[in-house]
Amino acid sequence: GQSLEQPSEVTAVEGAIVQINCTYQTSGFYGLSWYQQHDGGAPTFLSYNALDGLEETGRFSSFLSRSDSYGYLLLQELQMKDSASYFCASGGYNKLIFGAGTRLAVHP
Amino acid sequence: NAGVTQTPKFRVLKTGQSMTLLCAQDMNHEYMYWYRQDPGMGLRLIHYSVGEGTTAKGEVPDGYNVSRLKKQNFLLGLESAAPSQTSVYFCASSYGSGRGHEQFFGPGTRLTVL
C-alpha cells in the first residue's frame, strides 16, 4: 500500500519562510513530487526529488530523505499569490498517489 | 500549444444518466490519466493509459470506463451516474516511461449528480 501524510493547514505572513512536510509509506518508491493548486484551478507541477537532498527552483526548494521516508517543500519570500494548496505525491511506475494537501494562507 | 483541454467544464446529471468526458492533449505525451478530487482531499487516480489503445485501472475505477483510441485523446465514461460521483474530474498527461512524476493537468470538469 501507499499513503502520504501532510499537515492540513499552514499560515504565514508575507515575506516569511514556510516549510510543508510530507511523510510517506510506500511499497515501492519512485521519488517525491510537489504540486501547487490555487482555488478553482488545476494542479501544477513544482518540483521532483528522486534522490536524497535539496532541489532548488527559484523561491521554492524541495528536500527528500529516503531513509526517513520524509520530504518537505520550502517556500521563501512568501507572496500573497503563494496562497494555495500544496500536494506531495509519489507512486509506482508513472502512477501518482497524492497526499490530501496542505492549504497555505499567506497574510499581509 | 493548448496543453491539456477538457470538455465539458461543468455538467449536471440526474442519477442513472450517462455521460462522457473528453480530454485532449497536444504535447504528444504517451501517458494520460483521469483523477477525481473531492473537497478537502487529494487527487485519486481513476484510470490511466500508457499508450494508444491501452488502459489500466487506478485507485478508484468502479463506475467508470475509459478509452484511448487516439494518442491525443482520453475519454472517461460514466454509464449510470450516482450522487457519489459528484466531484471535480481532472485529466492529466505526461511523457513516457520514467517521467510520470511531472504531469500536466487540464482545467477540470465539475460534475454534479442529483
Interface residues (C-beta under 8 A of the other chain):
Chain A: L4 S8 Y30 G31 S33 G41 A42 P43 T44 F45 Y48 A50 F87 A89 G91 Y93 N94 K95 L96 I97 F98 G99 A100 G101
Chain B: Y31 Y33 G40 M41 G42 L43 R44 L45 Y48 V50 G58 E59 F90 A92 S94 S97 G98 R99 G100 H101 E102 Q103 F104 F105 G106 P107 G108
